[in-house]
Amino acid sequence: MLFLGNYFYFCYNYIQDMDEQVLIHDARNGDLDAFNRLVLAYQDRVYHQAYRMLSDPAMAADATQEAFISAYRKLNTYRGGSFLAWLLRIVTNACYDELRRRQRRPTVPLEPIDSDNQEVESPCWMVDPGESPEEAAERLELGRAIQRCLSKLGPDFRAVAVLVDIQGLDYQEAAQVLGCALGTVKSRLARARLSIKDCLQGFRELLPAIFRLGDEGVI
């Protein structure tokens, strides 16, 4: 049964990959509907990358839109491999550009806000309908704490932490997104994880007990 499960999982992913390649081929030939299907498949992942990099939902939405427009224009430059990694590289570069602009005119909100400059209590992309109100509140607070800690990292360290620990990319895919060596990804990630772990101790009441640094030094 385990063998059959693995076999069907392989077949499903193979079919998904084939379908993606067909959509990319059609989009390259001007099929806007095919490209829109790719957008629907990846828009959440691309938006989450932008939000974690920028800490601002409006700017993240703008970066996401800009990234997909750029991706459509550059489809002929896609040379195979992970299409998601290719998209994440585009949106990450867009975020780097925005962060550089922000350094010249610093405004860095650490909480999600709407167009009226009011804090968003529960952004739609953070809602899990299966949670109790208490669980949702705890997860939202922990998400804010993680975002605060991510915001304290330099852009290069923030990018690799989001790609590997939030997006779930492996080291090689992260290196492809960031355009750097595999060893650079590993060293940046190690430093980023250490900084985040230290930072989160300021929010230790929100952490599962196994991640708290107590008197015994257990994490």
C-alpha positions, 0 to 999 in steps of 0.5 A: 500500500505504501508503494502504491501511495508513493506511486500515485503521488508520483503520478499526480505530481508528474501530471501536475508538472505536465499541466504546468508546462502546457500552461507555460507553453500556451502563455508564451504563445499569447494565451492570457487565460493560460497565464491567469491559471498560473497566476491563480496557482501561485499568487498566494505563495508569491504574495506571502513572499512579498509580505514577509519581505516588506511587512506591509500588505498593500506594498506586498500586493503591489509587489505581487502584481508587479512580479506577475506583470514582469513574469508575463513579459519575461516568459521567454526568458524562463529556461525550465526548472522550478517555475515557482522558484523563477516567480519567487526570484522575480518578486524577491527582486521587486521587494529588494527594489522597494526596500532600497526605496524605503531606505531613502524614505523610511516608513516600515509598519510592523502590523497589517494595515488597511487603506484607511491606516487601520490595523487589520485584526485578521488578514484573509490570508491568515484565516483558518476556518477550522480554528477556534477564536482562541487558537486563531488569536494565538496564531495571529499573535505568533505570526505578528511576533515572527514578522517583527523578528523577520523585519529586524533581519537584513534583507538578504537574511530575511529573504533566505529565511522566508524562502526556506523556512516559510516557503519550504524551498530546499537550499538549491532552490533558494540559491536559484531564487537568490542567485547566490552560491549554495554555501551562502544560502546555508550560512545566511540561513544559520545566522537568520535562524539564530537571530530569529530564535533570540528575538522570539524569546521576547515573545516566549509566552506565545511559543510552544514550550519546546521552543522556549529558552528556560533555565535549563537551556531547553529550546 
